[in-house]
Amino acid sequence: MKTEHGITFKRDEDRKLGLLLSEEESKKIINEWIKEDEDKLKALCGYYGIETNIGMYRSLALALAREFLPEKKKPKPPVKWNSMTGGALVVEVERLDR
């Protein structure tokens, strides 16, 4: 999916820790991933005009949900009088008035 804002997130399955890493190295890499995600989430908040506050991630979740999962519009009721039936009614009323 192409994004206007250029912000993309790596999938979890694309983030792999090497088997030979020490515990410290693993923690360092994981903390880098956390920081990267945090920075990108803040950038997304900025893109959607969401101010930094305690509820910003909730606001971001709602903005994304509204954009990507909008409620379907309710169908309009069928039109009873279209231009054809309206025209026929006018003709009949005029015919009766004569």
Secondary structure, 3 states (H helix, E strand, C coil): CCCCCCCCCCCHHHCCCCCCCCHHHHHHHHHHHHHHHHHHHHHHHHHCCCCCCCCHHHHHHHHHHHHHCCCCCCCCCCCCCCHHHHHHHHHHHHHHHC
